[in-house]
Each structure stands twice: as structure tokens, then as C-alpha cells.
Amino acid sequence: MKPYRLLYPMRTYLVVAGKGEETNVMAADWVTVVSFEPFMVGVAVSPKRHTWGLIKKYREFVISVPSLDMLPDVWIAGTRHGPEKLKEMKITLVPSKAVETPSIKEALANVECKLVDERDYGDHTWFVGEVVGSSYRNDAFEGGKPNLEAEFLAHAAWTDFVTFEKRVHHPPGI
């Protein structure tokens, strides 16, 4: 087994880059928060991916949070290459609040980022974006917390995806 698989399951996201006819969407598991103040997120993208060139060209991207309902689109975004795959997907691209890269209407949330840094590590580039805007479905985030009934998607193995159970666990004494 490849050692990176030991870190799974991981949340799955859609990364939107480009604008107009150049807009592309790719699936990504390697996404994380890198700073709270200012709020920044990072995503690892291979230079082999079309999205890599679009992030470098436009210097912005959107991280979209898919639900289980979006699994067919996540699969297309992760297994097909280039903007032509958008014709196969059932997503609706909508204007973002603070960047020119569109957001995904059907997503549970969209996090709009301006590129602030990029570094090559091995066979991927780590893109760091400052979050300059966001949108989300109110039913997916109730009281400042994710609603697990919204079926946030996680990637367990190549063709295996899971959602989070509705049971919440707390440390002893809390």
C-alpha cells in the first residue's frame, strides 16, 4: 500500500480555477487551513493538471465543498481532464462574491481565495490562498457548526466515498 493512503479517509473538495470558457473544476483531497489570521487555505495540485496552469495564470481559485448528492460530479472532476468535462457535469457555475473565478451553486460552501504563495514540493505545487469571500448553504452550517445531515463527502479509497455519521463524540469530562 502507498503510505499516503494511511492518511485517508480525507475530505473531498472541488477546486474551481479560471474564468469564462477557461473555467475548470478538479477534485482534490489535499486541502487544509494554513492560517486563521489572515484566513488562508492551501491545496496541493500536480503540474499535470489543467487547474494548475489556471491558478498560476489567474492567481485565484475557489474551494467548493461537495455533498454526497454531488458524487457523480466529483467523480467526473477527478477522472476527466480539461474544461470540456464541465459539459458532462450537472453543476451550475455562479458568480463569486470577491473573485472572478466562479463558485458552484450546488456546493455546501464555496471559499474564495486570492493566491498569496506557491511552492513546489516533490511532484505537486502547494498553492496558498487568502480567503477573501465565501458563501454557504444555511442548512449545511447551523449555529456555526457543520450539520452532519448535509452529507459532507470524504474519500476513503480510489472508488470509495463516505459521509460522516450523525453521532458526535466528546472527550471524557466534556
Disulfide bonds with the S-S distance in Angstrom:
none
